[in-house]
């Protein structure tokens, strides 16, 4: 991520049931046995993560996709 500022119209964002979540997993403690099981499931194909990633320039499309319920899984906006 470049820079320290992001301008978003919060009322619109919040009315669309969209959340801005931190992605710093370094601070989150996951027990080793849970991490190992999840990693095995992911590696063996028993766990899949559905994410649609769009560049920041396509934020309006991401919001519209979420608003209309067309996205599968998570929609991530890359900055």
PENORTA-V795411 format. One record per residue. N is the residue number from 0. SS is DSSP state (A for helix, B for strand, O for the rest). Layout:
BEGIN
n = {N;N}
ss = {SS;SS}
END
This chain:
BEGIN
n = {0;1;2;3;4;5;6;7;8;9;10;11;12;13;14;15;16;17;18;19;20;21;22;23;24;25;26;27;28;29;30;31;32;33;34;35;36;37;38;39;40;41;42;43;44;45;46;47;48;49;50;51;52;53;54;55;56;57;58;59;60;61;62;63;64;65;66;67;68;69;70;71;72;73;74;75;76;77;78}
ss = {O;O;O;O;O;O;O;O;O;A;A;A;A;A;A;O;O;O;O;O;O;O;O;O;A;A;A;O;O;O;O;A;A;A;A;A;A;A;A;A;A;A;A;O;O;O;O;O;O;O;B;B;B;B;B;A;A;A;A;A;A;A;A;A;A;A;A;O;O;O;O;O;O;B;B;B;B;B;O}
END
